[in-house]
Amino acid sequence: MNIVHILARHVRERPGSAAIIDVRDGQTRERTFAELQSRVRSGAAFLRSCGLQPGDSVLVFVPMSAELYEILLGIFQAGLVAMFLDPSAGRDHIENCCALRAPKAFIGGPKAHLLRFVSPALRRIPRKFSAGTWLPGATAWGRSAQMPPDEEAFEAQADTPALLTFTSGSTGLPKATVRTHGFLMAQHRVLEATLMAEAGNVDLTTLPIFVLSNLASGVTSLIPDADLRAPGSIDPGPVMAQIETHQPASTAAAPAFMERIVEHCRREGQTLAHIEK
């Protein structure tokens, strides 16, 4: 089974319910389950139309957002492998990771594309896509919305690679870790049972992999209006505003993130009355 099939049941049962809620340019956005599936299928068709073949790796530098999951699930739908590395680890890290597995495509925002000026490995990637503003030398990912949806997902096996990540390389060269479609499905089953996910609930989601499990469980992922790369330095005010508006029933976060929220509540006399887990 392709991990992208996790969407199908909830698209049938709750097509108009919010799958992902996030904030962009100060505006709250909601992607319903039906909208997300449509964008995923159009994205897969777009990637295939650009010549990418099942098994090709796509390097993704997109922050945690609705766009990230549209792109990620589009990659899975097309039978491609999503590749993630930490760009803050420096140019050598990027070069070493791309040497271990040369990506056939690169999808990133404007800041990520600036790395092309310092990274020969990124410049060598054959296909480049810009998520957001159009950039020279890159194809605008927004064009994917114009593609007729590709409704047939690639028929993945349990051992078909889906996700490729790398260690930091702090003790030597980085090492690659491959997560298969079977692994991601098994991971979802464990998370769903452990977190006792209930369809229709809202979850304040700070950990990227949990969004996939939420989508599979029919849970709405509320992505915090914060820089999640530095959980101990977030501004808790906007996050508390989201909590008050959307009333999530659960959250999973780094202790440093929760400390910032708790400090704000103590200072402002607020409570997290709706969060049960």
Secondary structure, 3 states (H helix, E strand, C coil): CCHHHHHHHHHHHCCCCEEEEEEECCEEEEEEHHHHHHHHHHHHHHHHHCCCCCCCEEEEECCCCHHHHHHHHHHHHCCCEEECCCHHHCHHHHHHHHHHCCCCEEEECHHHHHHHHCCHHHHHCCEEEECCCCCCCCEEHHHHHHCCCCCCCCCCCCCCEEEEEECCCCCCCCCEEEEEHHHHHHHHHHHHHHHCCCCCCEEEECCHHHHHHHHHHCCEEECCCCCCCCHHHCCHHHHHHHHHHHCCCEEECCHHHHHHHHHHHHHHCCCCCCCCC
